[in-house]
Amino acid sequence: MARCWRCAGCSSISTDYYRAVLHGQQVTVVLPAYNAEATLKRTVDELDRAIVDELILVDEGSTANTIQAAEAAVHANYPNCGA
């Protein structure tokens, strides 16, 4: 059974492991962000920029300030982003 590498209690898999498995390739992360204002910055902060080539945030109809939080988090971590 696969184990989540971010959940409490799971064994931690290091970023080095993912770099080795990916053989220098990068991935696209699709992140659902419905009403995720409170957790979005931390989630984006924890993404490894050496592995993540593209980040797609999906939000449809949030009532919170999710879009503003997403813009702030993305620009803080990816200053050259055109979002």
Residue pairs with C-beta under 8 A, 6 or more apart in sequence:
3 10
3 11
4 10
5 11
5 12
5 13
6 46
15 48
15 50
15 51
18 48
18 51
19 50
19 51
22 51
26 50
26 51
26 52
26 53
26 54
27 51
27 52
27 53
28 52
28 53
28 54
28 55
28 56
29 47
29 52
29 54
29 55
29 56
30 56
30 58
31 43
31 44
31 55
31 56
31 57
31 58
32 58
32 59
33 40
33 57
33 58
33 59
33 62
33 66
33 70
34 58
34 59
34 60
34 61
34 62
34 66
35 62
35 63
35 64
35 66
36 43
36 59
36 62
36 64
36 66
36 69
37 62
37 64
37 65
37 66
37 68
37 69
38 64
40 57
40 66
40 69
40 70
40 73
41 69
41 72
41 73
41 76
43 73
44 55
44 70
44 73
44 74
44 76
44 77
45 73
45 76
45 77
47 55
47 77
49 77
49 78
55 74
55 78
57 70
57 74
59 66
59 67
59 70
70 83
71 83
74 81
74 83
75 81
75 83
